[in-house]
């Protein structure tokens, strides 16, 4: 198949490109900076772009994974305009280009569990009320509505992958990166929040596998699909697990100050994927161990 990835230099986009580089698929990497990766074709483009229609017309992708866009909840709070500009308008432009020039393309939008906000019950299935508490969450949901628009009105095969807390080697932000940075220089690691907050962590390798399940599905009607492990881990427990990988065993201290736009707890329901045979292959302990080893190698 011809598979195109926008944002192929971002965390998930890069991981997916690496995952696909070992297959026989024809891979197209669309990102701001050129990326050389085996037989993949690199197309420098910054979205939104006047070149979008020409690129889609030329590639005629069987699958288009839209992984580009902003990825910071606090950043969306401080600059909602930038977060919006990189979100819904780009989704519309890509889908409209597919409508006009490549209507058989399967379009997979990388959304987020941020659309749920603070859930009323756990685990969270796709029918849970949508109550985002950050511009990032609102803009992801607005983009999902555009995906549904093109599926229902124009018959484009598409889905929105609601990704929960992604992690893995190559992630240079968020909790794992923060703890590793502080652990290398301090005996005590201060972190925001109370530590009782919880997340559903899923390794990026399993995200790539889950996305493959999505684009191999025949019945994509613009629906949202949770991409998660189905398990919930308190932040304090994960921080302690990361710290335990360091020889000097730093201690964790929580400040009690919450991050803006951060929900209390997430645990996803992955029934859609589970019913199609998907199971996570990377345990949290092995994933954290891999991450810390990668971090220490990067730091050396």
Secondary structure by P-SEA (a helix, b strand, c coil): cbbbbcccccaaaaaaaaaacccccbbbbbccbbbbcccbbbbbbcccccaaaaaaaaacccbbbcccccccaaaaaacaaaaaaacaaaaaaaaaaaacccccbbbbbbccccccccccccccccccbbbbccaaaaaaaaaaaaaaaaaaacccccbbbbccccccccccccaaaaaaaaaacccccccccccccccccccaaaaaaaaaaaaacccccbbbbbbcccbbbbaaaaaaaaaaacccbbbbbbccccccccccbbbbbaaaaaaacccccccaaaaaaaaaaaaaaaac
